[in-house]
Structure formats: C-alpha cells, structure tokens
Amino acid sequence: MQIDELFEQTHKLPTVPRVVQDLISSFGQDEVNVGAIADRIALDQVITAKLLRLANSAHFGASRKIGSAHEAIIVLGFNTVRTLVVACGVTGAFVATPGFDRQQFWRNSLHVALIAGGLAKLSRDNHELAFTCGLLHCIGELLIHVTQPELASKIDRSVTTGGNRATLESNNIGFNYMDVGAELARRWNFPEAIQFAIAEQQMPKPGSRLSALLHLALAINRNDDEAALPAAALEYLQLSAETVQQQRSTLTASDPELEDMLL
C-alpha cells in the first residue's frame, strides 16, 4: 500500500474544528490577531467548554473565575490557550475504534507531551510547540487503527510479544506510524518542525531542536530507571545528563486532572 492510498479513505480520516486549524496556522506567524482568535474559539461551544474547564482547574491555578475565551487568553496567555485548544481539537477528532484503547493511547501521548514540554523549559525552547509535538508523536498509530483496524490489531499483538511496531508496520503495510503521523501533520498544516520531529523521532537529524527534544522525551518515557540518555540529543540541546536526571521525577510526573479533562 502507498501512503496516499490510506489518506484517500476520506470517510475515515479525522477532521479538526476550523478554529483549531486557525490556531495551528498561527504557530508560524509573527503577529496574531488574538481578539479574532478568541472570537472564533467562542463560536465552538464544545471547545470553549473544555477550555474553560481547564482554565479554571487547579492545574493552572487562576486567581479568579474565568468565564470566556477572551478572559482565558488574558489570564493564561495566548500560547497556553492555543496549546489547550489544539490539544482538545486533536484528541476529539478521532472516533472510538473497536479493540483499541483510545484513552490509554492519549494518556501515553499526553505523558510524552508533558515530558517534552518540561524539557523545553530546561533547554529554553518553545514549551507549547514541544508539548504539541509530544501529544502528536504517535498519532499515525491511531490513524492506522482507524483505517486498517484488523491489521493494526495483529501488529499490536506482535508488539506485546516483543516486536518492533515501526518495523512490523513497514513490513506489513509499506510505511509506519511515523510516516503517517508526519503526513497527517502536513495535511493539517502543522509547522514543518513538528512534521520533521514526528518523522525523525527515533533518529533525529542534526539541525532540529524539536526533533532532539522529542527523541529525548521518548527516551525518558521508555525508562523508569536512570538508563543512559541519548548523548547526541543532550549535546545538541546543551543539557547535561545530570541535570535531566535530577529533574526526572518532575518531568515524568503525571497530571490526572489534566488527563481527565483533556481526554
């Protein structure tokens, strides 16, 4: 199968709300009309309800009750609101798939997102972009489950017995979840940095800080102990292994409240 054939199954492909598309596009813009964005968020009742629930949660610790998208942007900042709305839109774009634990999938993706965001703060990179990239890193796997459910379930069973997912997908389909995720990010008009990071997450190429951040976040997520971290990524991000290990418990801390409300 060619990857275009998978994306030709338009009746199965996820779509995100228009406001999410607008916000995705704003990642690459120097100037953004925040008021217009807030107006568009307010038109989507589902997204607005999720945003306000998040904005008023203990996770963000707002000093006063937030009652609108405009207030959320004022109190939390545009970048935080953008990240939350994009996350709500993306996680809500996929319908339930029989035999696939959608909640656990997004829970793991959110965990990687939190680690990536935390690392970005340490390396002084864009926290929101790293968080979004972490959330999307495995989205190709979900799309394969939506479009090829029987084959995806077969691959899942092989993975549980020690098989490598990317290799199994490449051998059985002709491409893997990283290829699919990068292509979906391209079709959704995410920044090229996110597209490249998804595609390169197992072996980042020199020159992309976001790819290095995601690669390092995945290494931390895979290991509960103090296993060796990828030296090339650490060096490129100018982070020491000692600093990252000291922050490991903070980086890997889960956020049940955020999970419950976002997922």
N, C-alpha and C positions, 0 to 999 in steps of 0.2 A: 504494500500500500504506500502511496505517496502522501506526504503530509497534507497537501492541498485537498486530497480526497476526504480526509477527516473533517476539514473545515467546510467542505461542501455540504455536510449534513446540517444545513442551516436550521432545520426544525429542532435540532437537539442542542445547538450552541447557545451559551448563556449571553444575555444582554444586560447591560447595566443602565441604570437611570441616566437621563440626559445630564442632570446636574453632576453626576459622578464623572461623566465624560468631560464636562467643562472643567472640573477640578483636576482631572488627570492632565488635561492640556496645560493647566496653569503651572505645573511643575517646571516647565521650561520657559516661563515668561518672567521678564524682569519686573514688569508692572502689572498688577492685577486689580480689577475693579471689585474691591471687597464687598461693597454695598450691593452690587448687582449679583454677585455670587450668593450672598445671604438671601436676597430676594428669591433666587432660583431654588435654594435649599428649602425655603419656607413653602414653596409650591408642592413639594413632595412630603405628604403627611407621614408616611412610614419612616422615611429617612429622618425627618425632623423629630419625630417621637423618640427614635433611638438616640439621636444626637443629644436631646435634652435630658434623657435618662442618664446617659453617660456623663454629660457636663455637670449634672447635679449629684453625681456619685461621690463617695469618699475618695475614690481613686484620684480625682482632680482637686478635691478639697476647696471648691469655690466658696468664697466668703459670703455670698448671697445667692438667693434663688435665681436661677437662670430660666427665663420664660420664652426666649425666642432665639432663632439662629443668629440674629444681629447681636444679641447680648452674649451669646456663646463666643462669638468671634472677639468681642471686646474683652471678655473676662479670660478666655483661654488662649486667645491669639489665633490668627488665621491659619497658620501652619498646623497647629494641633487639630483645629476643626476640620481642615481639609483631610488630614490623615484619617480621622474618625469617620467622616462621611464616605471617603473612598473605601475604607475597610467595611463599613456597613453595606455599601452598594455591592462590593465584590462578593462578600460572604453570602449575601442574599440573592445573588444572581443564579446560583445553582440549585436545582430542584433535588429532592431526595432520590437516591439511586438504590434500588433493591440490592441487598447484600453488601452495601458499602456504608461504613460508619462515618457519616459526614461530620458529625460532631467531633469525633476523635481526630479526624483529619484536620479540621480547622483549629482544634485545640493545640495540636502539634505545630501547625503553621504559625499560630499566634505566639507560641513559646519561642520559636526561632525569631519571630519578629521582635519580641521583647529583648532577646539577646543581641540581635543586630542593632537595635536602637541604642541599647546600653553601650555597646562597643563604639558606636558612632560618637557618643558623648565623650568617651575616653580619648578617641582619636581626633576629636574636634571636626567631625564630618557632619553632614546633614542627617540629623536624627530621624526626621519624618520620612525622608527618602529611604533610609536604611530599614526603618520599620516596615514600610510598604513593600519593599523588596523581599524582606523576610516572610511577610504574610503571603506573598505570591510565589515563593520559590518553588513550590511543589504543585502549583495549580494545574500543570499539564497532566499530572497523575489523575486528578479529579476529572478533567475533560476526557481522558481516555476511558475512564469508568463510565462516563455518560454516553459516549459514542460507541464503545466496544465493551459492554459490560461482561459478557461471558469470557472473553479473552483476558480482560483485566482481572477477573476473579481467579482465573487459572494462574496468572502471573503472581497474584497476591499469595496464593497457596505455596508457590515455589519460593517466594521471598521468605515466608515463615520458616522454611526448612534450610535457609542459608543462601538462597540465590540472590544475585545482584539485580535489582529492579531495572536499572538502565540497560544492562546487558540483555536481560530477558526481553524487554520491550523492543530493543533494537533487532534482536534475532527473530522475534515473532511478528512484529508489526512493520519494522523498517525504520523506525525512529523511536526516540524515548521521551519521557516526560519533560526533560529539559528542553528538547527541541520544540515540543508542543507548547510548553509554557512561554518560551521566548516568542513564538509566533503569535500566541494569543495576546501577549503584552504588546506586540507590534500592531496587531489589528485593533486593539483597544487604545492605541496611541499613547502608551506609556513612554516615558523618556527612554532614549536608547541605552542609557546607563543601566536601567532596570532590565531591559531586554538582554543585554550582554551578560549581566550578572546572573540571570536565571540560566542562560545557556552555558555559562562558564563556571557554575557553582562548584563543580568537583575539581576543576583545574583552571583557576583564573589566569588570564593572560596578563602580562605586565602592562601597567598603564591605567588600570581601572581600580580606584579605591573602593567603589561599591562592590565590585566582584570580590575583592580581598576581604571586605567586611562580611559578606555573606558566607564565603568559604570558611572564615574563622568562626562565625556564629554556628555553622553546621557542625564544625569540629567540636565545639564546646557542647552543643546539644547532644551529640552522639555519646559523649563520655561523661559519666558521673564522677569518675576519679580524676586525678591530676595527670592525665595522659599527655603525651607530647603534643604541643600545638604546632600548626603549620608555620615553620620558620619564615618562609618567604612572605606570607601574608603579614606576619608580625613586623618584619623588617620594613615592608612597603608602607605599612600604616604607622611606623615609628612607635610601636608599642612593645614593651618588654614582656616576656613570658611571665615574669614575676608579678608585674602589675596586673595582668589579666587574671592570673591565678588568685591573687589577693581579692579580686573583685568577683570571683566565680560565683560565690553564693548569692551575691546581689544580682548578677547577670542572669542566673538561672532560676531566680525566684518566680514562681507562678503568680498569676493575678486572677484568682477565681471570680472576683466581682466583674472584672473586665471581660472575662470569658463568658460568664452567664449573660451579660447584657449585649455583648457583641455577637455571640454565636447563637 
